Amino acid sequence: MTDSVSLPSQVRQLLETAPRETLPLTYQQLAEALGLQPPRTIQRVAQALETLMREDAEHSRPFIAALVISRRGEGLPAQGFFDLAVELGRFPAEPSRHAEAWRQEFERALAAMR
């Protein structure tokens, strides 16, 4: 159904049209909603989200990737999200501030969808 070129755009569309009450989605829920099949489903989702983060940073938009969390991360995205957010200059480098920065970014991403 998907290929590596179009997957980021499919992820963006799915997240932009998801009912607010279903957000955040887990990486697994997103992979299932996209109809991705193994192997590497979560890795492909993560790569698509990183592409979207770079696009959003380039266009000064909230990270739509903030709407996706890890089921193992206390309701937070995976570490790669935070690493890239810091690299892109959008989050503080201090890990102790990441959860709060994500909560703010999550709210900005939701507000941008209205």
C-alpha positions in Angstrom: 0.0 0.0 0.0 2.8 2.4 0.9 6.2 3.1 -0.3 9.1 5.1 1.3 8.5 8.2 -0.9 4.8 8.6 -0.1 4.7 7.3 3.5 5.5 10.6 5.2 2.6 12.3 3.3 0.3 9.4 4.2 1.4 9.8 7.9 0.7 13.5 7.8 -2.7 13.1 6.3 -3.7 10.4 8.7 -2.6 12.5 11.7 -4.3 15.6 10.4 -7.6 13.9 10.0 -7.5 11.7 13.1 -10.3 12.5 15.6 -8.8 14.5 18.4 -10.0 12.0 21.0 -7.9 9.3 19.5 -4.7 11.3 19.9 -1.9 10.7 20.7 -1.5 7.5 18.7 1.2 4.9 19.4 3.7 4.0 16.7 2.0 0.6 16.5 -1.5 2.1 16.1 -0.2 4.4 13.3 1.5 1.5 11.5 -1.7 -0.5 11.7 -3.8 2.5 10.5 -1.5 2.8 7.5 -1.8 -0.9 6.8 1.9 -1.5 7.0 3.1 -5.0 7.0 6.4 -6.4 8.6 9.3 -6.2 8.4 10.4 -3.0 10.0 6.9 -1.4 10.4 7.8 0.7 13.5 11.2 1.7 11.9 9.4 2.9 8.8 6.9 4.9 10.8 9.7 6.5 12.8 11.6 7.4 9.6 8.4 9.0 8.2 7.9 10.9 11.4 11.5 12.2 11.3 11.0 13.4 7.7 7.9 15.2 8.8 9.8 16.8 11.7 12.4 18.2 9.3 9.6 19.5 7.1 7.8 21.1 10.0 11.0 22.7 11.3 11.8 24.1 7.9 8.3 25.7 7.6 8.2 26.8 11.3 5.2 24.5 12.0 4.5 22.5 15.2 5.8 19.0 15.0 2.9 16.8 13.8 5.1 13.9 15.0 4.4 15.0 18.6 1.0 13.3 18.1 2.6 9.9 18.2 4.0 8.2 21.3 5.7 5.0 22.3 3.6 2.5 24.2 6.7 1.9 26.4 7.6 5.5 27.1 5.3 6.7 29.9 3.1 8.3 27.3 5.9 10.1 25.5 7.5 9.7 22.1 10.5 7.5 21.6 14.0 8.9 22.3 14.6 9.5 18.6 11.9 12.2 18.6 13.6 14.1 21.4 17.1 13.7 19.8 15.9 15.1 16.5 13.9 17.9 18.2 17.1 19.0 20.0 19.1 18.7 16.8 16.6 20.9 14.9 16.9 23.5 17.7 13.3 23.2 18.8 13.7 21.4 22.2 16.2 22.2 25.0 19.2 19.9 25.2 18.5 19.0 28.9 16.6 15.7 29.1 14.8 16.8 32.2 12.9 19.4 30.2 11.9 17.1 27.3 8.6 15.9 28.7 7.3 19.4 29.3 8.6 20.5 25.9 6.7 17.6 24.3 3.5 18.4 26.1 3.7 22.0 24.8 4.5 20.8 21.3 1.6 18.3 21.4 -0.8 21.1 22.3 0.6 23.3 19.5 0.2 20.5 17.0 -3.4 20.0 18.0 -4.1 23.7 17.8 -2.6 23.8 14.3 -5.1 21.1 13.1 -8.2 23.2 13.8 
